[in-house]
Amino acid sequence: MAANLEEEHPKFGHLPLSTSGPLKCSLSGAALLQSPILNKGSAFTSKERKDFNLYGLLPPNIQTLDEQVNRAYEQYSSRSTALGKNTFMTSLKEQNEVLYYKLILDHLKEMFSIIYTPTEGEAIQNYSRLFRKPDGCFLNILDQDRIHDNLAQLGTAEDFDYIVVTDGEEASF
């Protein structure tokens, strides 16, 4: 199977987490909707809603990804400040990563300064006030003896394609 992925997607097929086509999913119900990687929001089809026990957990209207993008863009546009737009995007990423990245893809030129410099810097400066959900690993200089254990909780080296390190003021790649 790995050879097929590399042939179909030569740029990314060699990566350990790369996939093509439908994924098997053991989650259902609320647990599935809590997974930002697997949550499709209102784009779950009637069959998927039945198969994954989602009836009653989602509004009955089924939307395409493009319809979701239009709705999310209206919500994004209703925010009056750059930091408000950044906070909206962070919240969206925590709920539905496919929708998040599609929205950015469709509006990259407009959103780049919101999701990156300079607005992301402002969001980092206000991190304690804006904090909602942990994402990644937080290392504390006062807990140096726990660094290895903290990193190990995230997985093995094969689980990562890159690591972003920040001092809380700006990201370094």
Residue pairs with C-beta under 8 A, 6 or more apart in sequence:
2 13
2 14
4 13
4 20
5 13
5 14
5 18
5 19
5 20
6 13
6 14
7 13
8 20
9 18
9 20
12 18
13 20
15 161
16 158
16 159
17 159
17 161
23 38
25 32
25 38
25 52
27 35
27 38
27 52
28 51
28 52
28 53
28 54
29 52
29 53
29 54
29 57
30 57
32 38
32 39
32 52
32 54
33 39
33 54
33 57
33 58
36 93
36 94
36 95
36 96
36 97
36 100
37 97
39 95
39 96
39 97
40 48
40 96
40 98
41 58
41 63
41 68
41 95
41 96
41 99
42 58
42 59
42 61
42 62
42 63
42 67
42 68
43 62
43 63
43 64
43 65
43 68
44 52
44 54
44 58
44 62
45 62
46 62
48 54
49 55
49 58
63 71
65 98
65 99
65 102
68 96
68 99
68 102
69 99
69 102
69 103
69 106
72 92
72 99
72 103
73 103
73 106
73 107
75 88
76 85
76 88
76 89
76 103
76 111
79 85
79 87
79 88
82 113
82 114
82 119
82 122
83 119
83 122
83 123
83 126
85 111
85 114
85 119
86 114
86 115
86 119
86 120
86 122
86 123
87 123
87 130
89 100
89 103
89 104
89 111
89 114
89 115
90 123
90 130
90 132
91 132
92 99
92 100
92 103
93 100
94 132
94 133
94 135
103 111
104 111
104 115
113 119
114 120
117 170
120 171
121 169
121 170
123 130
124 166
124 168
124 169
124 170
124 171
125 169
127 168
136 154
136 164
137 150
137 151
137 153
137 154
138 150
139 147
139 150
139 151
140 146
143 150
154 160
162 173
164 171
164 172
164 173
165 171
165 172
166 172
